[in-house]
Amino acid sequence: MTKNVKLNFMKTVLGIETSCDDTSLAILRQKNDEIPVILSFHSFSSELILRKWGGVVPEIAARNHMEKIIPLLKEVFIEAKINPIELDQIAVTTFPGLLGPLLTGISVAKTISWMWQKPILPVNHLLAHLEAIHLTSSVSYPYVGLLISGGHSLFLLMHSSTKHEILGTTLDDAAGEAFDKGGKILGLGYPAGKQIDDLAKSGDENKYRFPIGLKDSKDANLSYSGLKTSLRFMVEKNPELLLTENLPDVCASYQKAIIDALELKLGFALKKLSQKNLPLVVGGGVACNSQVRARFSKKFPGTLFVAPKFCTDNGAMIANYGLRTFDKTIPFPLCLEVDARGKYASVEELKHV
């Protein structure tokens, strides 16, 4: 009589993230469908370097990636105590992002692929942000995803790691950009999200009123350009708002408007769904904001999932997405096809080029 034997299928993936200003690499190992084990995880942020410029400068960010990525690569392999030959896959962010920084990560991924004949998985780092929740929690599909970062604000219905529906998006600026540009107007420097969050804790969020973009549109689309303009006009008309004693109230009120818009539009997104009480996963850098987490935890008790450690751009979420979509890997040497668009095409796309 034959016994049912469960095979131990082990996968080891290197994740490379260089979409913007953070250089981040991680090596993850997963047994069957268990929560992955992080063998190593190292990041370098260009925040201090870019601060004097008031934001990300693509060329400077790209040069910083080039300087830091090889030392970080050595670190992750030493810490993980493995050799590149033991990798089963290289997962690398290929879109969206800044072209120069992206090409740095892609070039390293292709070099490792060529040297060790390893397959590559091109990763959409927006989906990787949401799927990072599986590094800390077991969340079943379908779930509603709220992605809020410096460049993107999206409401998604995730059916699987690769299948999703867009329920709403920003029509101009993202929530993270509203924080950063608002902070610049207030003289807080870059990046301003955490500074606004910290100042707001001692402020009165009802002291000033700011507009909510597309408030009456009855859909899940967002707009933050008007909010930034409103803050600029208010400060130009009332320069005393920039005084230290007034900043907490301004920050609290401005932050409240950003989050009010997210809450309002999430409500419209949920109305589109036939299924109710689905889990809500919040990902992206703005998910680090304390008031975002507090507001949605209160609104969705027991169904909200956030992975604070993996909210900002990081290699662990890229490696995790590689594990979750392992069957989509482009085998060597197909993964070395030249792609003038600056990102990998899938095997199916390449057939039609």
JOVENTA-V233508 format. One record per residue. N is the residue number from 1. RES is the residue in three letters. PHI is phi in degrees with one decimal (none if undefined). Layout:
BEGIN
N_RES_PHI / N_RES_PHI
END
This chain:
BEGIN
1_MET_none / 2_THR_-82.8 / 3_LYS_-87.9 / 4_ASN_-74.4 / 5_VAL_-114.7 / 6_LYS_-85.8 / 7_LEU_-73.2 / 8_ASN_-91.7 / 9_PHE_-102.0 / 10_MET_-105.4 / 11_LYS_-125.4 / 12_THR_-123.5 / 13_VAL_-129.3 / 14_LEU_-96.1 / 15_GLY_-107.9 / 16_ILE_-124.2 / 17_GLU_-125.6 / 18_THR_-143.1 / 19_SER_-75.2 / 20_CYS_-138.9 / 21_ASP_-110.7 / 22_ASP_-99.9 / 23_THR_-94.9 / 24_SER_-143.4 / 25_LEU_-133.9 / 26_ALA_-152.4 / 27_ILE_-120.0 / 28_LEU_-117.7 / 29_ARG_-128.3 / 30_GLN_-131.5 / 31_LYS_-103.1 / 32_ASN_52.4 / 33_ASP_-110.6 / 34_GLU_-72.3 / 35_ILE_-60.7 / 36_PRO_-60.7 / 37_VAL_-100.8 / 38_ILE_-85.8 / 39_LEU_-77.3 / 40_SER_-162.3 / 41_PHE_-161.0 / 42_HIS_-135.6 / 43_SER_-136.3 / 44_PHE_-132.2 / 45_SER_-102.9 / 46_SER_-87.5 / 47_GLU_-52.2 / 48_LEU_-66.7 / 49_ILE_-69.3 / 50_LEU_-84.7 / 51_ARG_-58.9 / 52_LYS_-68.5 / 53_TRP_-91.3 / 54_GLY_77.8 / 55_GLY_162.5 / 56_VAL_-78.7 / 57_VAL_-107.9 / 58_PRO_-50.1 / 59_GLU_-65.8 / 60_ILE_-67.8 / 61_ALA_-60.9 / 62_ALA_-61.9 / 63_ARG_-64.9 / 64_ASN_-64.4 / 65_HIS_-60.0 / 66_MET_-62.7 / 67_GLU_-73.9 / 68_LYS_-98.2 / 69_ILE_-68.9 / 70_ILE_-70.2 / 71_PRO_-57.7 / 72_LEU_-66.8 / 73_LEU_-61.0 / 74_LYS_-62.3 / 75_GLU_-61.7 / 76_VAL_-67.7 / 77_PHE_-72.7 / 78_ILE_-64.9 / 79_GLU_-66.9 / 80_ALA_-74.1 / 81_LYS_59.9 / 82_ILE_-133.8 / 83_ASN_-105.7 / 84_PRO_-55.0 / 85_ILE_-62.7 / 86_GLU_-83.8 / 87_LEU_-69.6 / 88_ASP_-100.5 / 89_GLN_-165.4 / 90_ILE_-115.9 / 91_ALA_-102.4 / 92_VAL_-137.8 / 93_THR_-65.1 / 94_THR_-119.7 / 95_PHE_-173.9 / 96_PRO_-82.0 / 97_GLY_161.2 / 98_LEU_-83.6 / 99_LEU_-58.3 / 100_GLY_-59.0 / 101_PRO_-56.8 / 102_LEU_-60.2 / 103_LEU_-63.4 / 104_THR_-63.3 / 105_GLY_-63.9 / 106_ILE_-63.8 / 107_SER_-63.0 / 108_VAL_-64.8 / 109_ALA_-61.0 / 110_LYS_-69.0 / 111_THR_-64.4 / 112_ILE_-62.6 / 113_SER_-60.4 / 114_TRP_-68.0 / 115_MET_-68.4 / 116_TRP_-115.3 / 117_GLN_53.6 / 118_LYS_-108.1 / 119_PRO_-74.1 / 120_ILE_-124.2 / 121_LEU_-115.5 / 122_PRO_-75.2 / 123_VAL_-117.9 / 124_ASN_-80.5 / 125_HIS_-72.9 / 126_LEU_-68.8 / 127_LEU_-66.5 / 128_ALA_-62.4 / 129_HIS_-57.2 / 130_LEU_-71.9 / 131_GLU_-69.9 / 132_ALA_-61.0 / 133_ILE_-59.2 / 134_HIS_-74.0 / 135_LEU_-77.8 / 136_THR_-127.7 / 137_SER_-140.7 / 138_SER_-99.9 / 139_VAL_-118.5 / 140_SER_-88.4 / 141_TYR_-91.3 / 142_PRO_-78.0 / 143_TYR_-136.8 / 144_VAL_-91.8 / 145_GLY_-110.7 / 146_LEU_-111.6 / 147_LEU_-102.0 / 148_ILE_-130.5 / 149_SER_-138.2 / 150_GLY_-64.6 / 151_GLY_-111.4 / 152_HIS_-142.4 / 153_SER_-136.9 / 154_LEU_-138.7 / 155_PHE_-110.3 / 156_LEU_-125.5 / 157_LEU_-106.3 / 158_MET_-91.8 / 159_HIS_-88.8 / 160_SER_-163.8 / 161_SER_-64.7 / 162_THR_-119.1 / 163_LYS_-114.4 / 164_HIS_-151.6 / 165_GLU_-121.4 / 166_ILE_-87.3 / 167_LEU_-91.3 / 168_GLY_-176.2 / 169_THR_-152.8 / 170_THR_-80.1 / 171_LEU_-94.0 / 172_ASP_-145.8 / 173_ASP_-97.9 / 174_ALA_-91.0 / 175_ALA_-59.9 / 176_GLY_-63.2 / 177_GLU_-68.0 / 178_ALA_-61.6 / 179_PHE_-65.2 / 180_ASP_-66.3 / 181_LYS_-71.4 / 182_GLY_-62.9 / 183_GLY_-64.0 / 184_LYS_-66.2 / 185_ILE_-61.0 / 186_LEU_-85.2 / 187_GLY_76.4 / 188_LEU_-89.7 / 189_GLY_82.0 / 190_TYR_-124.8 / 191_PRO_-81.4 / 192_ALA_-98.9 / 193_GLY_-53.5 / 194_LYS_-68.7 / 195_GLN_-65.0 / 196_ILE_-63.7 / 197_ASP_-59.3 / 198_ASP_-66.4 / 199_LEU_-65.4 / 200_ALA_-64.7 / 201_LYS_-63.4 / 202_SER_-108.2 / 203_GLY_-109.5 / 204_ASP_-98.1 / 205_GLU_-71.8 / 206_ASN_-103.6 / 207_LYS_-69.4 / 208_TYR_-126.1 / 209_ARG_-108.6 / 210_PHE_-121.2 / 211_PRO_-75.8 / 212_ILE_-107.5 / 213_GLY_-64.5 / 214_LEU_55.4 / 215_LYS_-57.8 / 216_ASP_-102.1 / 217_SER_-77.5 / 218_LYS_61.8 / 219_ASP_-128.7 / 220_ALA_-98.9 / 221_ASN_-84.5 / 222_LEU_-113.3 / 223_SER_-149.5 / 224_TYR_-118.0 / 225_SER_-64.7 / 226_GLY_-66.1 / 227_LEU_-64.3 / 228_LYS_-62.1 / 229_THR_-63.4 / 230_SER_-61.4 / 231_LEU_-64.5 / 232_ARG_-62.4 / 233_PHE_-63.1 / 234_MET_-63.7 / 235_VAL_-70.2 / 236_GLU_-64.5 / 237_LYS_-79.6 / 238_ASN_-131.0 / 239_PRO_-60.8 / 240_GLU_-65.6 / 241_LEU_-65.1 / 242_LEU_-82.4 / 243_LEU_-66.2 / 244_THR_-52.4 / 245_GLU_-71.3 / 246_ASN_-98.2 / 247_LEU_-58.8 / 248_PRO_-57.2 / 249_ASP_-67.7 / 250_VAL_-63.7 / 251_CYS_-63.0 / 252_ALA_-63.8 / 253_SER_-69.2 / 254_TYR_-66.6 / 255_GLN_-61.4 / 256_LYS_-59.0 / 257_ALA_-64.5 / 258_ILE_-62.2 / 259_ILE_-74.9 / 260_ASP_-57.3 / 261_ALA_-63.5 / 262_LEU_-62.2 / 263_GLU_-66.1 / 264_LEU_-60.7 / 265_LYS_-72.7 / 266_LEU_-63.0 / 267_GLY_-58.9 / 268_PHE_-68.1 / 269_ALA_-63.1 / 270_LEU_-67.0 / 271_LYS_-66.4 / 272_LYS_-74.7 / 273_LEU_-92.9 / 274_SER_-79.9 / 275_GLN_-87.0 / 276_LYS_-111.6 / 277_ASN_57.1 / 278_LEU_-74.6 / 279_PRO_-59.8 / 280_LEU_-113.4 / 281_VAL_-110.2 / 282_VAL_-110.3 / 283_GLY_-137.0 / 284_GLY_100.4 / 285_GLY_-57.6 / 286_VAL_-70.1 / 287_ALA_-65.8 / 288_CYS_-73.7 / 289_ASN_-62.7 / 290_SER_-64.3 / 291_GLN_-74.7 / 292_VAL_-60.5 / 293_ARG_-67.0 / 294_ALA_-65.0 / 295_ARG_-64.2 / 296_PHE_-78.1 / 297_SER_-65.3 / 298_LYS_-71.2 / 299_LYS_-75.0 / 300_PHE_-127.9 / 301_PRO_-63.0 / 302_GLY_82.8 / 303_THR_-122.4 / 304_LEU_-92.2 / 305_PHE_-129.3 / 306_VAL_-135.6 / 307_ALA_-115.9 / 308_PRO_-53.2 / 309_LYS_-64.9 / 310_PHE_-118.7 / 311_CYS_-76.6 / 312_THR_-75.6 / 313_ASP_-57.0 / 314_ASN_-156.0 / 315_GLY_-70.8 / 316_ALA_-64.6 / 317_MET_-68.8 / 318_ILE_-70.7 / 319_ALA_-63.6 / 320_ASN_-61.3 / 321_TYR_-66.6 / 322_GLY_-62.1 / 323_LEU_-66.4 / 324_ARG_-76.2 / 325_THR_-125.2 / 326_PHE_-58.0 / 327_ASP_-72.9 / 328_LYS_-92.6 / 329_THR_-57.9 / 330_ILE_-89.4 / 331_PRO_-69.0 / 332_PHE_-72.3 / 333_PRO_-98.1 / 334_LEU_-58.0 / 335_CYS_-69.4 / 336_LEU_-99.5 / 337_GLU_-58.5 / 338_VAL_-72.9 / 339_ASP_-132.5 / 340_ALA_-69.8 / 341_ARG_-79.9 / 342_GLY_86.1 / 343_LYS_-147.8 / 344_TYR_-69.5 / 345_ALA_-93.6 / 346_SER_-73.6 / 347_VAL_-59.7 / 348_GLU_-64.5 / 349_GLU_-63.6 / 350_LEU_-62.2 / 351_LYS_-66.3 / 352_HIS_-105.9 / 353_VAL_-74.9
END
